[in-house]
Amino acid sequence: MKAPLLEKVQHALRQIEPMAAHDWPPARSIARQLRWCVAYLTDQPREERPGPFSMGLIATREFDMYGDQPELAALISEIQSDMERLLAAAPSP
C-alpha cells in the first residue's frame, strides 16, 4: 500500500508546491501535511504528527467548492483517507 500511496502523495505535492511557493496559506498547509506523509511513507525523520489531517477539507473548500480543480481536491481527500487508514493500522510506538 505504501508505494502506490507515495506516488499519489508525490503527484499531489507537485501540483500544490507552486501554489505554496506563492505564499498562499491553504496551499502551504496542504503541502506541509503532504510532506509529512512523504516522510512517513519513506521512513524519513519527521516531526510528530501535529494533529488530525485537515488537507482534505481545505482542498475540497479551495479546489472543488470555490475553485476549478475538483480532481486535485478528490486526490488530496483520497490521500487523507488512505493515510488515516494506514496510521490506524500501524502499531503504537
PyMOL commands that set and color helices and strands:
alter all, ss='L'
color gray80, all
select helices_A, chain A and resi 2-21+25-41+55-65+70-89
alter helices_A, ss='H'
color red, helices_A
deselect
rebuild
show_as cartoon
